[in-house]
């Protein structure tokens, strides 16, 4: 579990995720729609990583880790000019993620 959490933190901080840098460059260039799409894909990837960690480890606190993730992405979306948002409530429990993944 510890390695999973470290991997997620590195991804969130942009160490392992080149897309973060690309989104920052798109924002700098004024391409906010492109930056939003990249941030959204990164968010979905990070949610999936949290979900995997939560399903593998009994002691993993999904709500607490998810809350940290949401704060990071809210700050990133605030850098974009316009009304960009992610429906964070759709992904706030392991059960909701499981339902979305295994729906079809």
FENGI-V129878 format. One line per field, one symbol per residue. burial: I if it has 9 or more other ideal C-beta (glycine too) atoms within 8 Angstrom, else O. Layout:
burial->???
This chain:
burial->IOOIIOIIOIIIOOOOIOIIOIIIOIIOOOOIOIIIOIIIIIIOIIIIIIIIIIOOOOOIOIOOIIOOIIOIIOOIIOOIOOOOOOOOOOIOOIOIIIOOOOOO
